[in-house]
Amino acid sequence: SSSKQDWLPWSLLLLSLTYDTRAFYVPGVAPINFHQNDPVEIKAVKLTSSRTQLPYEYYSLPFCQPSKITYKAENLGKRKERTGS
């Protein structure tokens, strides 16, 4: 029982230090801070169903649609990076 009491404060301290974790860091991608009502650029290459493997139009799903949609062409480097080949 004494050893449990010794570990309890340390466990609570460790738990309190890790509690406020809100995101993770991906190496090579700089974090961006957003504020309320800031525009967020979404880059969706494709959406497919995990059940049927059929592609979906991005805005056929219940996402907020902007007033203007801009489609950007993907360059060869980005395509290779995404497919891993």
N, CA, C and O atoms as a Tinker XYZ file with bonds, in Angstrom:
   340  protein
     1  N      0.825000   -1.194000    0.000000    73     2
     2  CA     0.000000    0.000000    0.000000    64     1     3
     3  C      0.870000    1.259000    0.000000    63     2     4     5
     4  O      0.503000    2.278000   -0.585000    81     3
     5  N      2.018000    1.175000    0.658000    73     3     6
     6  CA     2.930000    2.316000    0.729000    64     5     7
     7  C      3.479000    2.665000   -0.654000    63     6     8     9
     8  O      3.613000    3.843000   -0.985000    81     7
     9  N      3.796000    1.654000   -1.462000    73     7    10
    10  CA     4.336000    1.930000   -2.795000    64     9    11
    11  C      3.282000    2.577000   -3.690000    63    10    12    13
    12  O      3.624000    3.403000   -4.537000    81    11
    13  N      2.008000    2.221000   -3.522000    73    11    14
    14  CA     0.941000    2.866000   -4.294000    64    13    15
    15  C      0.831000    4.339000   -3.920000    63    14    16    17
    16  O      0.612000    5.190000   -4.783000    81    15
    17  N      0.982000    4.634000   -2.649000    73    15    18
    18  CA     0.899000    6.020000   -2.201000    64    17    19
    19  C      2.091000    6.830000   -2.705000    63    18    20    21
    20  O      1.964000    8.030000   -2.946000    81    19
    21  N      3.242000    6.190000   -2.865000    73    19    22
    22  CA     4.418000    6.887000   -3.385000    64    21    23
    23  C      4.244000    7.245000   -4.862000    63    22    24    25
    24  O      4.678000    8.313000   -5.293000    81    23
    25  N      3.618000    6.369000   -5.632000    73    23    26
    26  CA     3.463000    6.591000   -7.065000    64    25    27
    27  C      2.288000    7.508000   -7.407000    63    26    28    29
    28  O      2.278000    8.112000   -8.480000    81    27
    29  N      1.322000    7.621000   -6.540000    73    27    30
    30  CA     0.134000    8.413000   -6.829000    64    29    31
    31  C      0.448000    9.878000   -7.143000    63    30    32    33
    32  O     -0.055000   10.384000   -8.147000    81    31
    33  N      1.249000   10.588000   -6.343000    73    31    34
    34  CA     1.544000   11.996000   -6.685000    64    33    35
    35  C      2.265000   12.133000   -8.026000    63    34    36    37
    36  O      1.984000   13.055000   -8.792000    81    35
    37  N      3.187000   11.220000   -8.309000    73    35    38
    38  CA     3.926000   11.282000   -9.575000    64    37    39
    39  C      3.002000   10.993000  -10.753000    63    38    40    41
    40  O      3.113000   11.627000  -11.802000    81    39
    41  N      2.108000   10.055000  -10.585000    73    39    42
    42  CA     1.152000    9.736000  -11.649000    64    41    43
    43  C      0.235000   10.916000  -11.923000    63    42    44    45
    44  O     -0.042000   11.238000  -13.078000    81    43
    45  N     -0.238000   11.560000  -10.862000    73    43    46
    46  CA    -1.105000   12.724000  -11.040000    64    45    47
    47  C     -0.360000   13.883000  -11.696000    63    46    48    49
    48  O     -0.925000   14.599000  -12.523000    81    47
    49  N      0.905000   14.067000  -11.329000    73    47    50
    50  CA     1.711000   15.114000  -11.950000    64    49    51
    51  C      1.885000   14.836000  -13.442000    63    50    52    53
    52  O      1.704000   15.733000  -14.265000    81    51
    53  N      2.230000   13.619000  -13.787000    73    51    54
    54  CA     2.404000   13.253000  -15.192000    64    53    55
    55  C      1.102000   13.427000  -15.962000    63    54    56    57
    56  O      1.108000   13.946000  -17.078000    81    55
    57  N      0.010000   13.009000  -15.388000    73    55    58
    58  CA    -1.291000   13.152000  -16.030000    64    57    59
    59  C     -1.641000   14.625000  -16.238000    63    58    60    61
    60  O     -2.174000   14.994000  -17.284000    81    59
    61  N     -1.348000   15.455000  -15.260000    73    59    62
    62  CA    -1.670000   16.882000  -15.393000    64    61    63
    63  C     -0.807000   17.557000  -16.456000    63    62    64    65
    64  O     -1.248000   18.523000  -17.078000    81    63
    65  N      0.400000   17.073000  -16.672000    73    63    66
    66  CA     1.268000   17.662000  -17.693000    64    65    67
    67  C      0.836000   17.277000  -19.097000    63    66    68    69
    68  O      1.061000   18.038000  -20.038000    81    67
    69  N      0.227000   16.124000  -19.258000    73    67    70
    70  CA    -0.176000   15.663000  -20.585000    64    69    71
    71  C     -1.633000   15.947000  -20.893000    63    70    72    73
    72  O     -2.081000   15.675000  -22.007000    81    71
    73  N     -2.380000   16.479000  -19.957000    73    71    74
    74  CA    -3.817000   16.677000  -20.132000    64    73    75
    75  C     -4.149000   17.706000  -21.210000    63    74    76    77
    76  O     -5.117000   17.516000  -21.945000    81    75
    77  N     -3.391000   18.775000  -21.327000    73    75    78
    78  CA    -3.739000   19.878000  -22.218000    64    77    79
    79  C     -3.211000   19.697000  -23.641000    63    78    80    81
    80  O     -3.107000   20.680000  -24.376000    81    79
    81  N     -2.884000   18.507000  -24.041000    73    79    82
    82  CA    -2.416000   18.255000  -25.392000    64    81    83
    83  C     -3.594000   18.361000  -26.345000    63    82    84    85
    84  O     -4.588000   17.653000  -26.186000    81    83
    85  N     -3.489000   19.247000  -27.343000    73    83    86
    86  CA    -4.613000   19.478000  -28.248000    64    85    87
    87  C     -4.324000   19.066000  -29.684000    63    86    88    89
    88  O     -5.262000   18.888000  -30.461000    81    87
    89  N     -3.077000   18.911000  -30.060000    73    87    90
    90  CA    -2.739000   18.608000  -31.439000    64    89    91
    91  C     -1.426000   17.842000  -31.479000    63    90    92    93
    92  O     -0.813000   17.585000  -30.443000    81    91
    93  N     -1.009000   17.487000  -32.660000    73    91    94
    94  CA     0.274000   16.819000  -32.818000    64    93    95
    95  C      1.071000   17.543000  -33.890000    63    94    96    97
    96  O      0.507000   18.286000  -34.694000    81    95
    97  N      2.374000   17.330000  -33.903000    73    95    98
    98  CA     3.265000   18.007000  -34.836000    64    97    99
    99  C      3.725000   17.016000  -35.887000    63    98   100   101
   100  O      4.195000   15.928000  -35.555000    81    99
   101  N      3.595000   17.381000  -37.145000    73    99   102
   102  CA     4.073000   16.558000  -38.244000    64   101   103
   103  C      5.375000   17.176000  -38.732000    63   102   104   105
   104  O      5.379000   18.334000  -39.149000    81   103
   105  N      6.484000   16.433000  -38.692000    73   103   106
   106  CA     7.762000   16.995000  -39.144000    64   105   107
   107  C      7.681000   17.486000  -40.589000    63   106   108   109
   108  O      7.117000   16.812000  -41.451000    81   107
   109  N      8.243000   18.652000  -40.842000    73   107   110
   110  CA     8.246000   19.224000  -42.180000    64   109   111
   111  C      7.041000   20.095000  -42.477000    63   110   112   113
   112  O      6.972000   20.712000  -43.540000    81   111
   113  N      6.097000   20.153000  -41.562000    73   111   114
   114  CA     4.903000   20.982000  -41.745000    64   113   115
   115  C      4.862000   21.992000  -40.609000    63   114   116   117
   116  O      4.755000   21.623000  -39.439000    81   115
   117  N      4.947000   23.252000  -40.958000    73   115   118
   118  CA     4.948000   24.298000  -39.934000    64   117   119
   119  C      3.545000   24.464000  -39.356000    63   118   120   121
   120  O      2.569000   24.495000  -40.105000    81   119
   121  N      3.434000   24.571000  -38.042000    73   119   122
   122  CA     2.108000   24.791000  -37.450000    64   121   123
   123  C      1.575000   26.184000  -37.790000    63   122   124   125
   124  O      2.341000   27.141000  -37.910000    81   123
   125  N      0.266000   26.282000  -37.941000    73   123   126
   126  CA    -0.394000   27.549000  -38.252000    64   125   127
   127  C     -1.416000   27.826000  -37.164000    63   126   128   129
   128  O     -2.203000   26.949000  -36.807000    81   127
   129  N     -1.406000   29.034000  -36.642000    73   127   130
   130  CA    -2.401000   29.437000  -35.647000    64   129   131
   131  C     -3.573000   30.101000  -36.353000    63   130   132   133
   132  O     -3.388000   31.037000  -37.131000    81   131
   133  N     -4.768000   29.619000  -36.083000    73   131   134
   134  CA    -5.979000   30.201000  -36.644000    64   133   135
   135  C     -6.756000   30.891000  -35.539000    63   134   136   137
   136  O     -6.739000   30.463000  -34.384000    81   135
   137  N     -7.430000   31.953000  -35.907000    73   135   138
   138  CA    -8.314000   32.665000  -34.989000    64   137   139
   139  C     -9.740000   32.506000  -35.488000    63   138   140   141
   140  O     -9.964000   32.120000  -36.635000    81   139
   141  N    -10.686000   32.799000  -34.639000    73   139   142
   142  CA   -12.083000   32.657000  -35.016000    64   141   143
   143  C    -12.386000   33.495000  -36.256000    63   142   144   145
   144  O    -11.965000   34.647000  -36.361000    81   143
   145  N    -13.118000   32.899000  -37.186000    73   143   146
   146  CA   -13.533000   33.500000  -38.466000    64   145   147
   147  C    -12.401000   33.667000  -39.469000    63   146   148   149
   148  O    -12.607000   34.303000  -40.503000    81   147
   149  N    -11.210000   33.123000  -39.210000    73   147   150
   150  CA   -10.152000   33.109000  -40.215000    64   149   151
   151  C    -10.522000   32.097000  -41.294000    63   150   152   153
   152  O    -11.053000   31.032000  -40.978000    81   151
   153  N    -10.253000   32.407000  -42.560000    73   151   154
   154  CA   -10.519000   31.414000  -43.609000    64   153   155
   155  C     -9.523000   30.257000  -43.503000    63   154   156   157
   156  O     -8.348000   30.468000  -43.202000    81   155
   157  N     -9.992000   29.053000  -43.747000    73   155   158
   158  CA    -9.153000   27.859000  -43.699000    64   157   159
   159  C     -9.172000   27.229000  -45.083000    63   158   160   161
   160  O    -10.232000   26.856000  -45.585000    81   159
   161  N     -8.000000   27.111000  -45.702000    73   159   162
   162  CA    -7.912000   26.518000  -47.033000    64   161   163
   163  C     -7.952000   24.997000  -46.913000    63   162   164   165
   164  O     -7.152000   24.401000  -46.191000    81   163
   165  N     -8.876000   24.385000  -47.619000    73   163   166
   166  CA    -9.022000   22.931000  -47.609000    64   165   167
   167  C     -8.491000   22.389000  -48.921000    63   166   168   169
   168  O     -8.875000   22.853000  -49.994000    81   167
   169  N     -7.608000   21.406000  -48.835000    73   167   170
   170  CA    -7.103000   20.760000  -50.038000    64   169   171
   171  C     -7.546000   19.306000  -49.984000    63   170   172   173
   172  O     -6.986000   18.504000  -49.236000    81   171
   173  N     -8.539000   18.976000  -50.770000    73   171   174
   174  CA    -9.045000   17.607000  -50.821000    64   173   175
   175  C     -8.679000   17.025000  -52.173000    63   174   176   177
   176  O     -9.152000   17.504000  -53.204000    81   175
   177  N     -7.844000   15.999000  -52.178000    73   175   178
   178  CA    -7.440000   15.384000  -53.435000    64   177   179
   179  C     -8.569000   14.515000  -53.965000    63   178   180   181
   180  O     -8.952000   14.626000  -55.130000    81   179
   181  N     -9.103000   13.646000  -53.105000    73   179   182
   182  CA   -10.259000   12.848000  -53.499000    64   181   183
   183  C    -10.906000   12.273000  -52.248000    63   182   184   185
   184  O    -10.255000   12.104000  -51.218000    81   183
   185  N    -12.174000   11.981000  -52.352000    73   183   186
   186  CA   -12.923000   11.349000  -51.273000    64   185   187
   187  C    -13.487000   10.047000  -51.806000    63   186   188   189
   188  O    -14.167000   10.026000  -52.832000    81   187
   189  N    -13.202000    8.961000  -51.102000    73   187   190
   190  CA   -13.745000    7.665000  -51.512000    64   189   191
   191  C    -14.380000    6.988000  -50.313000    63   190   192   193
   192  O    -14.049000    7.282000  -49.165000    81   191
   193  N    -15.283000    6.090000  -50.597000    73   191   194
   194  CA   -15.945000    5.326000  -49.553000    64   193   195
   195  C    -15.045000    4.176000  -49.130000    63   194   196   197
   196  O    -14.421000    3.535000  -49.975000    81   195
   197  N    -14.973000    3.909000  -47.840000    73   195   198
   198  CA   -14.182000    2.760000  -47.370000    64   197   199
   199  C    -14.918000    1.455000  -47.643000    63   198   200   201
   200  O    -14.317000    0.382000  -47.593000    81   199
   201  N    -16.206000    1.536000  -47.929000    73   199   202
   202  CA   -16.993000    0.324000  -48.194000    64   201   203
   203  C    -17.058000   -0.015000  -49.674000    63   202   204   205
   204  O    -16.951000   -1.184000  -50.043000    81   203
   205  N    -17.233000    0.988000  -50.529000    73   203   206
   206  CA   -17.465000    0.702000  -51.949000    64   205   207
   207  C    -16.338000    1.164000  -52.865000    63   206   208   209
   208  O    -16.326000    0.805000  -54.042000    81   207
   209  N    -15.400000    1.945000  -52.360000    73   207   210
   210  CA   -14.294000    2.499000  -53.146000    64   209   211
   211  C    -14.772000    3.420000  -54.264000    63   210   212   213
   212  O    -14.043000    3.659000  -55.226000    81   211
   213  N    -15.986000    3.934000  -54.143000    73   211   214
   214  CA   -16.501000    4.876000  -55.136000    64   213   215
   215  C    -16.124000    6.295000  -54.735000    63   214   216   217
   216  O    -16.191000    6.648000  -53.558000    81   215
   217  N    -15.725000    7.115000  -55.713000    73   215   218
   218  CA   -15.379000    8.498000  -55.376000    64   217   219
   219  C    -16.629000    9.335000  -55.116000    63   218   220   221
   220  O    -17.702000    9.060000  -55.652000    81   219
   221  N    -16.469000   10.353000  -54.289000    73   219   222
   222  CA   -17.541000   11.297000  -53.982000    64   221   223
   223  C    -17.129000   12.680000  -54.443000    63   222   224   225
   224  O    -15.950000   13.030000  -54.398000    81   223
   225  N    -18.087000   13.460000  -54.881000    73   223   226
   226  CA   -17.854000   14.884000  -55.058000    64   225   227
   227  C    -17.735000   15.475000  -53.663000    63   226   228   229
   228  O    -18.538000   15.152000  -52.788000    81   227
   229  N    -16.750000   16.332000  -53.441000    73   227   230
   230  CA   -16.488000   16.857000  -52.104000    64   229   231
   231  C    -17.713000   17.531000  -51.506000    63   230   232   233
   232  O    -18.030000   17.297000  -50.340000    81   231
   233  N    -18.404000   18.354000  -52.267000    73   231   234
   234  CA   -19.534000   19.103000  -51.716000    64   233   235
   235  C    -20.860000   18.361000  -51.843000    63   234   236   237
   236  O    -21.911000   18.950000  -51.589000    81   235
   237  N    -20.841000   17.084000  -52.229000    73   235   238
   238  CA   -22.066000   16.285000  -52.149000    64   237   239
   239  C    -22.280000   15.818000  -50.709000    63   238   240   241
   240  O    -23.362000   15.345000  -50.360000    81   239
   241  N    -21.259000   15.949000  -49.885000    73   239   242
   242  CA   -21.349000   15.613000  -48.465000    64   241   243
   243  C    -21.671000   16.884000  -47.675000    63   242   244   245
   244  O    -21.505000   17.988000  -48.192000    81   243
   245  N    -22.127000   16.738000  -46.434000    73   243   246
   246  CA   -22.583000   17.920000  -45.684000    64   245   247
   247  C    -21.448000   18.800000  -45.142000    63   246   248   249
   248  O    -21.270000   18.915000  -43.930000    81   247
   249  N    -20.687000   19.416000  -46.049000    73   247   250
   250  CA   -19.662000   20.381000  -45.671000    64   249   251
   251  C    -20.164000   21.776000  -46.028000    63   250   252   253
   252  O    -20.998000   21.928000  -46.921000    81   251
   253  N    -19.666000   22.777000  -45.345000    73   251   254
   254  CA   -20.013000   24.163000  -45.681000    64   253   255
   255  C    -19.369000   24.507000  -47.013000    63   254   256   257
   256  O    -18.153000   24.390000  -47.169000    81   255
   257  N    -20.166000   24.923000  -47.954000    73   255   258
   258  CA   -19.653000   25.248000  -49.280000    64   257   259
   259  C    -19.366000   26.742000  -49.367000    63   258   260   261
   260  O    -20.223000   27.559000  -49.033000    81   259
   261  N    -18.159000   27.105000  -49.816000    73   259   262
   262  CA   -17.845000   28.529000  -49.955000    64   261   263
   263  C    -18.594000   29.132000  -51.143000    63   262   264   265
   264  O    -19.146000   28.410000  -51.973000    81   263
   265  N    -18.604000   30.448000  -51.211000    73   263   266
   266  CA   -19.287000   31.111000  -52.327000    64   265   267
   267  C    -18.554000   30.872000  -53.642000    63   266   268   269
   268  O    -19.176000   30.862000  -54.704000    81   267
   269  N    -17.238000   30.679000  -53.582000    73   267   270
   270  CA   -16.451000   30.432000  -54.791000    64   269   271
   271  C    -15.527000   29.242000  -54.542000    63   270   272   273
   272  O    -14.797000   29.214000  -53.551000    81   271
   273  N    -15.562000   28.267000  -55.440000    73   271   274
   274  CA   -14.695000   27.094000  -55.336000    64   273   275
   275  C    -13.584000   27.243000  -56.360000    63   274   276   277
   276  O    -13.846000   27.475000  -57.541000    81   275
   277  N    -12.346000   27.111000  -55.909000    73   275   278
   278  CA   -11.192000   27.203000  -56.794000    64   277   279
   279  C    -10.535000   25.836000  -56.871000    63   278   280   281
   280  O    -10.067000   25.304000  -55.864000    81   279
   281  N    -10.502000   25.272000  -58.067000    73   279   282
   282  CA    -9.836000   23.993000  -58.269000    64   281   283
   283  C     -8.406000   24.272000  -58.703000    63   282   284   285
   284  O     -8.173000   25.066000  -59.615000    81   283
   285  N     -7.453000   23.622000  -58.053000    73   283   286
   286  CA    -6.046000   23.814000  -58.383000    64   285   287
   287  C     -5.492000   22.508000  -58.937000    63   286   288   289
   288  O     -5.779000   21.428000  -58.422000    81   287
   289  N     -4.701000   22.623000  -59.984000    73   287   290
   290  CA    -4.074000   21.442000  -60.571000    64   289   291
   291  C     -2.963000   20.958000  -59.650000    63   290   292   293
   292  O     -2.273000   21.750000  -59.009000    81   291
   293  N     -2.810000   19.664000  -59.601000    73   291   294
   294  CA    -1.770000   19.062000  -58.773000    64   293   295
   295  C     -0.542000   18.826000  -59.644000    63   294   296   297
   296  O     -0.654000   18.276000  -60.740000    81   295
   297  N      0.640000   19.242000  -59.160000    73   295   298
   298  CA     1.834000   19.017000  -59.961000    64   297   299
   299  C      2.347000   17.587000  -59.765000    63   298   300   301
   300  O      1.891000   16.879000  -58.867000    81   299
   301  N      3.273000   17.175000  -60.587000    73   299   302
   302  CA     3.767000   15.799000  -60.566000    64   301   303
   303  C      4.421000   15.450000  -59.235000    63   302   304   305
   304  O      4.264000   14.332000  -58.745000    81   303
   305  N      5.150000   16.391000  -58.644000    73   303   306
   306  CA     5.803000   16.128000  -57.357000    64   305   307
   307  C      4.805000   15.848000  -56.254000    63   306   308   309
   308  O      5.011000   14.939000  -55.450000    81   307
   309  N      3.731000   16.610000  -56.201000    73   307   310
   310  CA     2.696000   16.390000  -55.183000    64   309   311
   311  C      1.990000   15.057000  -55.404000    63   310   312   313
   312  O      1.666000   14.360000  -54.443000    81   311
   313  N      1.753000   14.702000  -56.651000    73   311   314
   314  CA     1.099000   13.426000  -56.947000    64   313   315
   315  C      1.995000   12.261000  -56.516000    63   314   316   317
   316  O      1.512000   11.286000  -55.941000    81   315
   317  N      3.301000   12.364000  -56.793000    73   315   318
   318  CA     4.230000   11.303000  -56.379000    64   317   319
   319  C      4.290000   11.200000  -54.859000    63   318   320   321
   320  O      4.318000   10.103000  -54.301000    81   319
   321  N      4.309000   12.349000  -54.202000    73   319   322
   322  CA     4.365000   12.385000  -52.742000    64   321   323
   323  C      3.125000   11.719000  -52.140000    63   322   324   325
   324  O      3.231000   10.992000  -51.151000    81   323
   325  N      1.962000   11.961000  -52.727000    73   323   326
   326  CA     0.705000   11.414000  -52.216000    64   325   327
   327  C      0.622000    9.908000  -52.442000    63   326   328   329
   328  O      0.177000    9.173000  -51.560000    81   327
   329  N      1.046000    9.445000  -53.616000    73   327   330
   330  CA     0.920000    8.019000  -53.940000    64   329   331
   331  C      2.087000    7.198000  -53.418000    63   330   332   333
   332  O      1.968000    5.981000  -53.272000    81   331
   333  N      3.206000    7.838000  -53.137000    73   331   334
   334  CA     4.362000    7.113000  -52.613000    64   333   335
   335  C      5.114000    6.322000  -53.662000    63   334   336   337
   336  O      5.886000    5.427000  -53.316000    81   335
   337  N      4.910000    6.628000  -54.942000    73   335   338
   338  CA     5.634000    5.898000  -55.994000    64   337   339
   339  C      6.523000    6.814000  -56.782000    63   338   340
   340  O      7.205000    6.369000  -57.705000    81   339
